[in-house]
Every structure is written in structure tokens, then in C-alpha cells.
């Protein structure tokens, strides 16, 4: 179990549902003050309510992470609310055009997906780093990639390329700032029971059931299982861990 986050400030994007929500709740449970961010106001406010109902401290900040000005405003608001930013989990993501091969993939779907899954990771890290480097204390950034960012599969050209890009961006930035106070890692989940998971099952009927045959552990993961890994990477227990792409995939990457 990752340690105590009392006195720390964590910011989570895509925190209105799924892995982001589970991670925001877990950060708060372990003592952090949490900025919950999402483009989904209802989902984000529900996450904040759950945290507050459990005795934690959290605030919601709406943000479209594909827009520079909104990302800048998110970081600024985080500092205005809580004075600093110790831990950032860049988790927001989409999966448009699922089930479509490269030759048929729509350019507009490609652009929309890359904006959220890859450009937004760059934008978030850019402005998180500027704030964290000014602070001088130990800080951590974790990005959400995917097992699809380590091993390719068909009919998801934009998604796969964005997740490979996320791994590369994570490792590059981690090396750039390895001698500073900021560690940078990413998690690479396999199938996880989230809204995106069920969206894939709608696009490719039987995909959810097929998980039992393609995941060595015979099931999809739970958002809370990914959250535990994010908190470990964000914790002082992981003080010598940077540039890691951590698989959370029931063994898929080993196949």
C-alpha cells in the first residue's frame, strides 16, 4: 500500500469516472487534498461529493485538457486553492473510431483522439512541470498509457499510436528532469471495467467476453487496482522510480 499523502496536493484529470475517479478517491482517502478535473461536470462533482462525504477534501475544476488555456487555468486554480501541486495524474482519454482499420479511419476522429490522448498529456506535463520545478519539493507525475502503448493490435490506429506516444513522451520527460525534484512515470492498464471498456464492447460485440481468453488472469481489472499503482508511483516509496511504463494488465504484456 502506498504511504501517507497528508499535506500533499494531488490533481487528477478524467476524474469524473473510471480510473481517474478511483484514483482521486484513493488520494483523498490517504490524506491528500485533491483537485478533481474533467470535462464532465456532473461526473466530476459526484467524485468530489464522494470524497467529501467520506471526510476528505476536494474541489472540482472543469477542464478540456486539449486546450492550452484551460490546462493553464487548471494548474493556476490548483495552486490558488491549495498553495502547490505535489502529485499529478494525467488520465483523461477517449477512444473514438474503435473497430475501424487504418484505410477507413476518419481524419477528424484521428485529430480528436490525438488531441485528448497525446497532446493533452504534453500540455498537462508542460504546465505541471513549470509549477513543480518552482516549488523545489519532491513531486510526481503519472500518465495513463495502455498495454496498447507497448504492443499493437488492429482496428485502433489512433488509439494505439496515441498510447505508444504517451509512453515515449513519459520516458523523454522523465530523463530530462531526472536530476530535479520531479519523477515522471506512466501506467499501462490492460482491459479495465470503465466506460471506455463497455464502449469497446458495444463497437465490437463480444469484446468484453473475449477478455477472459486474452488476459492470462482471465478477467478485466478494476479501476481501484490501477489507482493503487498510481498512488505507489506517486508516493515516497517509489522515490527511485522514474521513466517506468508500469503494466497493470493481468499478464497481457508478457504474452
Secondary structure by P-SEA (a helix, b strand, c coil): cccccccbbbbbccccccaaaaaaaaaaaaccccccccccaaaaaaaaaaaaaacccbbbbbbccccaaaaaaaaaaaaaacccccbbbccbbbbcccccccccccaaaaaaaaacccaaaaaaaaaaaaaaaaaccbbbbbbbbcccccccccccaaaaaaaaaaaaaaaaaaaaccccccccbbbbbcccccaaaaaaaaacccccccccccccccccccaaaaaaaaaaaaccccccccccccccccccccc
